[in-house]
Amino acid sequence: MFCESSAPGLVAKGQIRLYSMRFCPFAHRTRLVLHAKGIKHDTVNINLKDKPEWFLKKNPLGLVPTLETSSGQVIYESPITCDYLDEVYTDKKLLPADPFQKAQQKMMLENFSKVTPYFYKIPMGKKNGEDISVLEGELKEKFVKLNEDLVNKKSKFFGGNAITMIDYMMWPWFERLEIFELKHCLDGTPELKKWTEHMSEDQTVKATMFPTETYKAFYKTYADGKPNYDYGL
């Protein structure tokens, strides 16, 4: 894992490259899938505040995660990168084979996309001295619905009794609950709490996790407008 201001060399044959930012929850999704599937890869971390020109040529949106293959193919957007990895690297499939079950996971992911903005709105509102009680109430309602999903499924995880793609797609934000001081929003959601505990025991989750203090220190630099993307290296 390394950071580059000048363009990196070609991707080695038999590997894939991840362009990432160490603390980005969207890139975290792709890191989870790469690790869970045991895919050989290298990582180039991008300074998102001062994106190098060579990176913008690969991905005009300038966003992470972005994948690059040894043949120069480029794939971006976190759900797309993860689906690509699951289709190309067929060992340990994370998406269900059944079309309806796969569609269910994609619908869940679409619903979860309405949850993630609260992880930014609430901390920023708090920083600005705003009343965040309505936002916190809305987030709690979202968590209650996720809790109901687990109750109805009668399973440890959202795709059954083993971790599947949807669990990894949602996990990065739950890993950051404590950092954003949102753990209390899990009150009244016992099954969702159990899910976070089960996820915390997963070897892939452990391998891609940063200590809470490292997260807090980075997000402080981010909130101050001077993000230190290399914090902890």
Phi, psi and omega in degrees: 000130182203164179251146184227133169259331173262156185299134177286166179286188180294152176287132181297145177299141181082003179232173172225154181247139175251124169266124194218176163225128194305329186253006182281123181294332179290317176292330178302323177305311184291324177297321178298314182293317178303315181290315183300325183267357178065038184275129176292128182202162167240163185234132173243117180273136186253136171282104187287345178273340180220072187290129180293148181301321182298328179287321179295335176288329178282317180227101183301337178284341179068027185254154170246150005279150172225136176253148172225133180269171180292343177265007175088006177288139183240133181229134177219175191082125191302314179295326181291318179297320182289320176297319179300312181299322182289329180281321185279319181257097193277350175292139179053070179296136180258334176269144178295151176283328182293126184302321181291317179297322177296317178298321178301317180296321180291325176292320177298320180295320177298317177297321181292336178297342177276349181270319189301326180301333181295334180289349177250319182296317184292309178300322180291321177298318178297317180298325182271006178074022182272161175283115184255008186298322180294316179298317179297321177297320179294319179296319178300321178297319178298318180293324177299319179294321176296321177299318179297323177303314181293321178298315182293325180283337183054044182224162181290326185237172186285344178248009182136208182265007172231154179294133175233187186304315185299326178296315179292330180291329182267333190305317186308326180284325178290329176296335183262006181304314182293321181299320181270008178056050182237010183299329180296342179290349176274354179301134180085011178231070187299322181290323178293322175299315178299321178301316179298324179292317178297318180296321181297339180273350182289136183296324178293317177299316179298320185290335184254007185270144172257152175300148181305319182295326178294315176302310183300318181295318179296311184294337173292316178296326179293314180295330179280358178084007179230068185299129177261090185294342181262011184304131177091354178279000000 
